Amino acid sequence: MILSVLEELVAPETAGDPMSAQKWVRSSLRTLSLKLEAAGHAISPPTVGRLLRQLDYSLHVNAKKIEASSNHPDREQQFDYITVQRAAFSMAGLPIISTDTKKKELVGDFKNAGQTWSLEPTAVNVHDYPHDALGRAVPYGVYDVTTNRGFIYLGTSGDTPAFAVDAIAAWWQSDGQGTWPGDHLLVLADAGGSNGCRVRAWKERLQVGICDRFGLTVTVCHYPTGCSKWNPIEHRLFSQISRNWAGVPLRTWDTLLAFIRGTTTTTGLGVQAVFQPGDYPKGQKVSDADMDALNVEPHAILPIWNYTIRPRTPAHSPVQLREVIT
C-alpha cells in the first residue's frame, strides 16, 4: 500500500539515466516524508529512503546528476506546469507521449558498453572508426506514458525536425490512432535538439505533418534546458533498451531492431520498431511568412516552453509519410 502511494507520488518528478536503470527524484527524503504524512502515511525520512531503494531509486549524488539549468528561475514552475498538464490529459482520457532521440550508435563490430554472460569475450574492433561501420543508427523514440508502450523510428541519416515528426506520425498511424480515438495529444519533449522549443522547423513540421494531416490538436510542453533526464522516455524506454543490448556488439541493422523489439520489463513494457533508411538533410529553413501561417497558440505560463498547435481550416495539402521497413 505505502509503496504504491510513494511510487505515484514520485512518478511526476522522476529522472533517469538513459544508458542504465538508475533513477532518482527531485524532492528530498524529508519533503517526501511530509507529503506522505499529508496523504495519511506518517513515516520517517530514513524509511522513505529504504522504500525508494525497493522501487529501484538511488541517491542523487553529484556525479553526472546535477542539471545544467538547476538555477533557471522558471525551472520548478515548468516542472509543476508539466505535472498539471499531464494530470489534465490523463483525467480527460487523452494521449500523453514522451519523445526524444536516443544515443546514436555505430553499426558493426564495435564495443558496446556493459557486460553479458558468455564463455569468452567477444572480439570487436580496436578503434571506433565511422568508416568501418555499416552506418550510424539514429533511434528516435515515442513513449506512450499511459499504456507503457514504446515506439522506435530507426533512421540512418540526420536527426532533424522532419525526422522527429515523421517518427511521431508513424507512431500515430501504427499504434496511437487505434489506441486513442480522441483528437488532442500532449507531447513532452526536451528544450533542445531536433524537437527543441526554439526550432522553427519543429513547429512547422508538427503543423503540417501531424495537425493538418491527421486533424490533431497538439500541445507541447518542453522540459527546461539541461533537464532531459527528467523526460519519462529516458528511464522508461531508453534505459531498458540499453540494458537489453548491454555488452553485445550491434553488428547489423537486424540486430538492433531485434534487441529493440525484444525489450520488455516486469511492468509490461512493449516496444515496436521500424527501419527508416531515407535521407533527412539538415539545414531546413522556415521563413517568417511560413511561421506566421502556423496555427500556434502560446500558453500564458512560460510560452517559450508551452504551446498548442491546432489544425488549419481548410487543411493544407497532406504530407505523405515516408515508407518504413518493418
C-alpha positions, 0 to 999 in steps of 0.5 A, spaced: 500 500 500 505 505 502 509 503 496 504 504 491 502 511 494 510 513 494 511 510 487 505 515 484 507 520 488 514 520 485 512 518 478 511 526 476 518 528 478 522 522 476 529 522 472 533 517 469 539 515 466 538 513 459 544 508 458 542 504 465 536 503 470 538 508 475 533 513 477 532 518 482 527 524 484 527 531 485 524 532 492 528 530 498 527 524 503 524 529 508 519 533 503 517 526 501 516 524 508 511 530 509 507 529 503 506 522 505 504 524 512 499 529 508 496 523 504 495 519 511 502 515 511 506 518 517 513 515 516 520 517 517 525 520 512 530 514 513 524 509 511 522 513 505 529 512 503 529 504 504 522 504 500 525 508 494 531 503 494 525 497 493 522 501 487 529 501 484 531 509 486 538 511 488 541 517 491 542 523 487 549 524 488 553 529 484 556 525 479 553 526 472 546 528 476 546 535 477 542 539 471 545 544 467 539 549 468 538 547 476 538 555 477 533 557 471 528 561 475 522 558 471 525 551 472 520 548 478 514 552 475 515 548 468 516 542 472 509 543 476 506 546 469 508 539 466 505 535 472 498 539 471 498 538 464 499 531 464 494 530 470 489 534 465 490 529 459 490 523 463 483 525 467 480 527 460 482 520 457 487 523 452 494 521 449 500 523 453 507 521 449 514 522 451 519 523 445 526 524 444 532 521 440 536 516 443 544 515 443 546 514 436 550 508 435 555 505 430 553 499 426 558 493 426 563 490 430 564 495 435 564 495 443 558 496 446 558 498 453 556 493 459 557 486 460 553 479 458 554 472 460 558 468 455 564 463 455 569 468 452 569 475 450 567 477 444 572 480 439 570 487 436 574 492 433 580 496 436 578 503 434 571 506 433 572 508 426 565 511 422 568 508 416 568 501 418 561 501 420 555 499 416 552 506 418 550 510 424 543 508 427 539 514 429 533 511 434 528 516 435 523 514 440 515 515 442 513 513 449 506 512 450 506 514 458 499 511 459 499 504 456 507 503 457 508 502 450 514 504 446 515 506 439 522 506 435 523 510 428 530 507 426 533 512 421 540 512 418 541 519 416 540 526 420 536 527 426 532 533 424 525 536 425 522 532 419 525 526 422 522 527 429 515 528 426 515 523 421 517 518 427 511 521 431 506 520 425 508 513 424 507 512 431 500 515 430 498 511 424 501 504 427 499 504 434 496 511 437 490 512 432 487 505 434 489 506 441 486 513 442 480 515 438 480 522 441 483 528 437 488 532 442 495 529 444 500 532 449 507 531 447 513 532 452 519 533 449 526 536 451 528 544 450 533 542 445 535 538 439 531 536 433 524 537 437 527 543 441 522 549 443 526 554 439 526 550 432 522 553 427 522 547 423 519 543 429 513 547 429 512 547 422 513 540 421 508 538 427 503 543 423 503 540 417 505 533 418 501 531 424 495 537 425 493 538 418 494 531 416 491 527 421 486 533 424 490 533 431 490 538 436 497 538 439 500 541 445 507 541 447 510 542 453 518 542 453 522 540 459 527 546 461 534 546 458 539 541 461 533 537 464 532 531 459 533 526 464 527 528 467 523 526 460 519 519 462 522 516 455 529 516 458 528 511 464 522 508 461 524 506 454 531 508 453 534 505 459 531 498 458 533 498 451 540 499 453 540 494 458 537 489 453 543 490 448 548 491 454 555 488 452 553 485 445 556 488 439 550 491 434 553 488 428 547 489 423 541 493 422 537 486 424 540 486 430 538 492 433 531 492 431 531 485 434 534 487 441 529 493 440 523 489 439 525 484 444 525 489 450 520 488 455 520 489 463 516 486 469 511 492 468 509 490 461 513 494 457 512 493 449 516 496 444 515 496 436 520 498 431 521 500 424 527 501 419 527 508 416 533 508 411 531 515 407 535 521 407 533 527 412 538 533 410 539 538 415 539 545 414 531 546 413 529 553 413 522 556 415 521 563 413 517 568 417 511 568 412 511 560 413 511 561 421 506 566 421 501 561 417 502 556 423 496 555 427 500 556 434 497 558 440 502 560 446 500 558 453 500 564 458 505 560 463 512 560 460 510 560 452 517 559 450 516 552 453 508 551 452 504 551 446 498 548 442 498 547 435 491 546 432 489 544 425 488 549 419 481 550 416 481 548 410 487 543 411 493 544 407 495 539 402 497 532 406 504 530 407 505 523 405 509 519 410 515 516 408 515 508 407 518 504 413 521 497 413 518 493 418 
